[in-house]
Amino acid sequence: VQLQAFGGGLVQAGGSLKLSCAYSGFTFEDYHIAWFRQAPGKAPEGVSCIRGSDGYTMYLNSVKGRFTISNDNAKNTVYLQMNSLKPEDTANYYCAADRTVCYGVNYWGKGTLVTVSS
């Protein structure tokens, strides 16, 4: 099983970024895939999750209405579209997969850094 996050970068407040999580070694429908983030000096937090069996999605309250998680089965990629970015969204973002629950971590990949300037 492998997961790898891509797409981070530097963006101004109010801007947008689209992160990609390329996965392999498992069937999407059997897993939950989540995006986590960890800001410097802070604990990791779950940002969004998608349940492979039915596409059910969950979001951290502070990103609801701004972030959208989606999956492209053909590309084995889960996306996180991030709009109206705020400086407090600055963090290392990584994706993880779990067979049982959203925000569980059976497998995780190397992250991608998102920096939002004010």
C-alpha positions in Angstrom: 0.0 0.0 0.0 1.3 3.4 -0.9 -0.1 6.9 -0.6 1.6 10.1 -1.7 0.3 13.7 -1.4 1.1 16.4 -4.0 0.1 19.9 -4.8 1.2 22.0 -1.9 2.7 25.4 -2.2 2.7 29.0 -1.3 -0.6 30.9 -1.8 -2.0 34.2 -0.6 -4.9 34.4 1.8 -8.1 34.0 -0.1 -6.5 31.9 -2.8 -7.0 28.2 -3.7 -5.0 25.0 -4.0 -5.9 21.5 -5.0 -4.1 18.7 -3.3 -3.8 15.2 -4.8 -3.4 11.9 -2.9 -2.2 9.2 -5.3 -2.9 5.7 -3.8 -2.1 2.2 -4.8 -2.2 -1.3 -3.4 -5.8 -1.4 -2.2 -9.3 -1.0 -3.5 -10.9 2.4 -2.8 -14.3 1.0 -2.1 -12.9 -1.0 0.8 -11.3 1.9 2.6 -11.7 5.4 4.1 -9.3 7.9 2.8 -8.6 11.0 4.9 -6.6 14.2 4.7 -4.8 15.3 7.9 -2.7 18.3 8.6 -0.1 19.3 11.1 1.0 22.8 11.7 4.3 23.6 13.4 4.1 23.0 17.1 0.6 21.6 16.9 -0.9 18.1 17.0 -2.2 16.5 13.8 -5.9 17.1 13.0 -8.2 15.3 10.6 -9.3 17.7 7.9 -11.6 15.7 5.7 -12.5 12.1 4.9 -14.3 10.1 2.2 -15.7 6.7 2.7 -15.0 4.5 -0.3 -18.1 2.3 0.0 -20.6 5.1 -0.5 -18.7 8.4 -1.0 -19.8 9.8 2.4 -17.7 12.7 3.3 -16.7 14.4 6.6 -15.1 17.8 7.2 -13.4 19.6 10.1 -15.7 22.4 11.1 -13.2 25.1 10.3 -12.9 24.0 6.7 -16.6 23.3 5.9 -17.8 25.3 2.9 -14.2 26.0 1.8 -12.7 22.5 1.3 -14.1 19.7 -0.9 -12.8 16.1 -1.0 -13.4 13.9 -4.0 -12.1 10.8 -5.7 -11.2 9.8 -9.2 -11.3 6.0 -9.4 -9.7 6.0 -12.9 -6.7 7.8 -11.6 -6.5 6.2 -8.1 -6.4 9.7 -6.7 -8.3 11.5 -3.9 -8.3 15.3 -4.2 -8.7 18.1 -1.6 -9.9 21.3 -3.3 -9.1 24.2 -0.9 -10.7 27.5 -1.5 -10.7 30.8 0.5 -7.5 29.7 2.2 -6.5 31.4 5.5 -3.1 31.7 7.2 -4.3 29.3 9.8 -4.6 26.6 7.1 -0.8 26.6 6.9 0.4 23.1 7.6 1.9 19.9 6.3 -1.0 18.0 4.7 -0.9 14.2 4.3 -3.3 11.5 3.3 -4.1 8.3 5.1 -6.1 5.2 4.5 -8.0 3.0 6.9 -10.1 0.0 6.4 -12.4 0.6 9.3 -13.1 4.2 10.1 -12.7 7.8 8.9 -9.5 9.4 10.4 -8.1 6.0 11.2 -4.6 5.4 10.0 -3.7 2.0 8.7 -1.5 3.6 6.1 -0.2 7.1 5.5 2.0 8.8 3.0 4.5 11.6 2.9 2.9 15.0 3.1 2.9 18.2 1.1 3.4 21.6 2.6 0.8 24.3 2.3 1.8 27.9 3.2 -0.8 30.6 3.2 0.5 34.1 3.5 -1.5 37.0 4.9 
